[in-house]
Each structure stands twice: as structure tokens, then as C-alpha cells.
Amino acid sequence: HLCTGTLLSTTFLLTTAQCAQLVPMANLSVFAGATNLSDSFAYRRNVKQIVNHPNSELGANIVHNVALLQLDRALTFKDNPNLNRICIENPNKS
């Protein structure tokens, strides 16, 4: 394992820009719902797209050290007890 991330949806993961910039996208895989790489019920997905924060620079500013990874296929939360997305507050709700 190189880095960690947080699932925002079935196809998007939030991680650090530094992590996303260290490995070429063609070599980057996500193992979701795993506690280690040998877990047979974990999902492996390739990364379809990386969106770094526009102000991210390696080693420069940790404030903008975020990136979105778009997965090549959706995850299924109901089939894996270790897998869930983060709850994000809706800013438009009072």
C-alpha cells in the first residue's frame, strides 16, 4: 500500500495530490474495502482520471495537497462490510 483515501461516491476517491503525482496513472490501482492486499473480498479498480487541486505542488503547500481519483468502474457498497463512503454535509441545508 502506498497511500490511503476516502470514498466520496461509488466512483470517486479523495486522496493527497502528492500520492497521485508520485505514481503514473497507468500503474495506479485502488484496493477498496481491504485491510490488506490479500483480502479476497476487496475491490481492485484502475484509475480513469486524476484531478489534482489546481494549486498543488509536490512538497510546496500542504493546504492544497488534495486530489480526486475517478475509478474506471463503480464500487458496490452492499457486498463488502468494510466499504462505505464518507458522509459530507450539504452546505445548502439549514
C-alpha positions, -999 to 999 in steps of 0.1 A, spaced: 0 0 0 13 34 -9 -14 58 2 -49 60 17 -80 77 5 -116 84 14 -145 73 -8 -168 101 -18 -191 80 -40 -190 47 -59 -166 62 -85 -146 90 -67 -119 88 -41 -103 117 -23 -65 113 -16 -35 135 -15 -22 152 -46 13 141 -36 2 105 -37 -15 109 -71 16 126 -85 41 100 -73 28 71 -94 19 72 -131 -18 68 -137 -12 36 -158 3 20 -127 -21 33 -101 -47 9 -87 -72 13 -58 -79 -15 -34 -112 -7 -17 -127 -25 13 -94 -42 22 -74 -42 53 -45 -59 34 -38 -68 -2 -46 -105 4 -82 -98 13 -103 -118 -12 -134 -96 -9 -116 -64 -17 -123 -45 -49 -95 -36 -72 -101 -7 -96 -79 11 -120 -79 49 -121 -96 65 -150 -87 101 -142 -68 121 -117 -79 157 -108 -53 175 -86 -61 207 -68 -50 235 -93 -26 249 -67 -10 216 -56 28 213 -59 49 185 -47 64 194 -13 53 230 -16 19 237 2 1 211 22 -31 232 22 -37 223 -15 -24 187 -12 -57 170 -24 -67 151 -55 -98 133 -68 -93 99 -84 -121 87 -107 -123 49 -108 -127 30 -141 -157 11 -127 -182 17 -99 -179 0 -65 -207 -18 -48 -210 -9 -12 -236 -35 -2 -214 -65 -10 -185 -55 13 -189 -48 51 -155 -29 51 -166 -5 24 -186 27 29 -185 63 17 -179 93 39 -208 115 49 -205 151 37 -227 178 49 -249 195 24 -239 232 25 -273 243 11 -292 227 41 -300 249 71 
